[in-house]
Amino acid sequence: MPDPAPKRTIIEFRNITKRFGPVTAVDNVSLTIQEGEFFALLGPSGCGKTTLLRMLAGFETPTSGQILIDGQDVTKVPPNKRPVNMVFQSYAVFPHLSVIKNIEYGLKMEGVPAVERRERAEAALAVVQLEGYGERMPDQLSGGQRQRVALARAIVKRPRVLLLDEPLSALDAKLREELRFEMSALQDRLGITFVMVTHDQDEALALASRCAVMNKGSLMQVATPADLYEFPATRLVADFIGSVNLFEGRVEEDESDHAIIHLPEIGIKAWLDHGTGASETVQIWLALRPEKVELHKRMNGEGPPTMEGTPPGHNVVKGRIMDIAYLGSESVYDVMLEGGKRVRVIRPNLTRWDQEDFSWDEDVWLGWHAEGAHVLLS
Amino acid sequence: MSGGETDWKRAKTGFAALLGPPLGWFLLFFAVPMAVVWAYSFGTNVGISDIEISGTFANYARALEPLYLGIMGKSLAFAALATLICLIVGFPVALAISFAPPNLKTWLLIGVMLPFWTNLLIRTYALIALLRDEGLINSGLELAFGWAGFERLSLMNNNFAVMVGLVYVHLPFTVLPLYAALDRLDRSLLEASFDLGAGHLRTIWNIVLPLAGPGIISAVLLTFIPVLGSYLQPDLLGGPDSQMIANVIERQFKRANDWPFGAALAFMLMYLTLFGIALQSLLKRRERPE
């Protein structure tokens, strides 16, 4: 999915490496971020995403490589001279200053006159919907309100780039969901480039226009959330973003409009609606998202159902339901195939009785559409 | 023992058994002697070793004579100056230690505390070896600048030497509470300050100092009070005009054999110190209502 209209590059990491003693936290990362993007750095803890963000803020200096903001090399520029501002994971709201003084702090450092300072701070408070909270002290605020103060304090400086370090991780689930929408709307309204670090894939998928998945200091894949989910580049990305069923396989037939893949682990053939370009001699993996697997009743003597877009006998396999987790909006089924392989299936509960369709120890057919699966080469 | 269900606070015998010895110790060796000396301060000498507790305020009246008020004032000034120097020297030290890498931090802290492991008297004599006319500083300077007609500095037996001694001995009392306060500071607050455009000095002024305030107050108190009662440094390093109040008190108890007057002077110092602590807790309460 190509971006609409190519935009201007605002941030560029050039071959950035950062070592802490013997540990390589960031390993030769090159990355460009476009103006106006909501960019997410996503990865498990210790993957180097926070170090990358801190180098962008200026709190860490790269061991080698360059960082450019707006075409300017800022690699050695101290944090107080960079056109970026950060919302800290702990919010870092100054506890001895009132809300309005917190927000004015950055403007005061810039030398903005008192009257203008107050006006801009009040405006920023309005943006984060905290009008009238200016005189409160931080310890009189809730976690969500403190987060908004941190946000207001950063945006009041009108930075070129706003950096967010796990901005929602300290909040409870309900509030987090609410603020997700707000952050997204805020970014639209301000038009500032946002760069966010998160370990929460839901947060990244929901907020970001583009994500970089990192692991062990390296970039695994940079793509839109939908591409990351539907077309992951590697098993690692597929597994990190959402959950996935992986089957080892080998390409048997590879044409431009379809491919047939033998899956020896489960003893069936899979039909894909597109060519794979993979060599027939190498091992590949078929990635199948749980919600793309269908459950069908399996009565004695009845043959397998035919899956959409496939010739009969493809993309279906026998299984037995071992466990069911009812999650309200959907149910998760743990299905064991005949060879012992476990497959995870997610089924939306479209009506109030859907969760009763299948029960424990029931024999089923598992199947997926020709467009349901994705081939991974590594 | 009536079983694990009993609240330990309600097991009165056990509680008393634990509390008794330390309380008895405290009463016998702290409260009682203090009370005795306090009573002496209202007493009169009768004979060489007998004191009559006559309830007189004469000792206090004498303690307020210009001579002693002058020495008290001088002691306060010495203590204030020494505390100020300790703060100025100690703050960067404490800041540096709190930002040092963890393994180095331990060694630096040990370095700060190391003087505590040596006897105060020995440390003071070591200072004499350094400062006296033929001491290490003078002979070192002589070696380096003797050709340029260097004349020995007189570093000993004056107020300068006393101040050096007071600062040297009490610096750890300043550094440790400052360090404790600075080490507790949330680093992200400092980063936030940099991020918002403040440099190092403005971050220290606007963020570090206000947040380390309680730590600074403890450091001031922990330094000021012992300096005020210092006895050894003026005695060993000072000159004839370097006496502090503790030297006068010592003389009353020993050479002058005027215990009541010594007691009155000692308690003047005590009232002053208590007043200072009361002031501090009052300020603390204002800072943190509830």
Chai-1 contact restraints between the chains, C-beta under 6 A:
chainA,res_idxA,chainB,res_idxB,connection_type,confidence,min_distance_angstrom,max_distance_angstrom,comment,restraint_id
A,F59,B,E191,contact,1.0,0.0,6.0,A-B,restraint_1
A,P79,B,F194,contact,1.0,0.0,6.0,A-B,restraint_2
A,P79,B,D195,contact,1.0,0.0,6.0,A-B,restraint_3
A,N80,B,F194,contact,1.0,0.0,6.0,A-B,restraint_4
A,N80,B,G197,contact,1.0,0.0,6.0,A-B,restraint_5
A,N80,B,A198,contact,1.0,0.0,6.0,A-B,restraint_6
A,N80,B,G199,contact,1.0,0.0,6.0,A-B,restraint_7
A,N85,B,D195,contact,1.0,0.0,6.0,A-B,restraint_8
A,M86,B,D195,contact,1.0,0.0,6.0,A-B,restraint_9
A,F88,B,S188,contact,1.0,0.0,6.0,A-B,restraint_10
A,F88,B,A192,contact,1.0,0.0,6.0,A-B,restraint_11
A,S90,B,S188,contact,1.0,0.0,6.0,A-B,restraint_12
A,A92,B,S188,contact,1.0,0.0,6.0,A-B,restraint_13
A,A92,B,L189,contact,1.0,0.0,6.0,A-B,restraint_14
A,A92,B,A192,contact,1.0,0.0,6.0,A-B,restraint_15
A,H96,B,P210,contact,1.0,0.0,6.0,A-B,restraint_16
A,H96,B,L211,contact,1.0,0.0,6.0,A-B,restraint_17
A,Y105,B,L196,contact,1.0,0.0,6.0,A-B,restraint_18
A,G106,B,L196,contact,1.0,0.0,6.0,A-B,restraint_19
A,G106,B,G197,contact,1.0,0.0,6.0,A-B,restraint_20
A,M109,B,L196,contact,1.0,0.0,6.0,A-B,restraint_21
A,M109,B,G197,contact,1.0,0.0,6.0,A-B,restraint_22
A,M109,B,A198,contact,1.0,0.0,6.0,A-B,restraint_23
A,E110,B,G197,contact,1.0,0.0,6.0,A-B,restraint_24
